[in-house]
Amino acid sequence: DTAVSQTPKYLVTQMGNDKSIKCEQNLGHDTMYWYKQDSKKFLKIMFSYNNKELIINETVPNRFSPKSPDKAHLNLHINSLELGDSAVYFCASSQETGSYEQYFGPGTRLTVT
Amino acid sequence: GDSVTQMEGPVTLSEEAFLTINCTYTATGYPSLFWYVQYPGEGLQLLLKATKADDKGSNKGFEATYRKETTSFHLEKGSVQVSDSAVYFCALSLQGAQKLVFGQGTRLTINP
């Protein structure tokens, strides 16, 4: 059974377009995250949601808008895509308490041309 | 701020060699520490963790010990295999912070 799933796996689009990436977790976790991994493999958190409420927004441009319809889903919508948005985006989830170990989805490779 | 520093990569070893990937951290509180592994074309998988000083995390032959006095969490394996080729990330989380802070990742290649 897939614990954290993302769709699509690959996304190729042109500058200026709007696109969405979907994430779902079936672990019963309270908290979900979006991370961006750049071409040098550096990982940085973008957002976290706890029970559908935004907890962390790490100075991400407001072209990026996360939406959490319920605690099992956290989608990422990106407006007016730019070349610099090309990256791999990972969704993750964790329990609210404890060591906060996170479980990651397989990633979405976004290429903006 | 909180940060994690890993040894520079890439690291290339021969099969059955001993592996050490260094990781040190800076944190304002008492973090939990993690090693994640990313195999080619895949997402991150938790490899091992330690939640308090002197804890040893272990999995798949890999080990790391939480050393508070040296603020370190070095990853070791006694005999690496070709299948261990991947990118390894050291990370920390602080209770209540609800986020992971990652090191820059170390690419490991094992040659047969």
Interface residues (C-beta under 8 A of the other chain):
Chain A: V4 T31 Y33 K40 K41 F42 L43 K44 I45 S48 N50 I55 I56 F90 A92 S94 E96 S99 Y100 E101 Q102 Y103 F104 G105 P106 G107
Chain B: S32 F34 Y36 Q38 E42 G43 L44 Q45 L46 K49 T51 V87 F89 S93 Q95 A97 Q98 K99 L100 F102 Q104 G105 R107
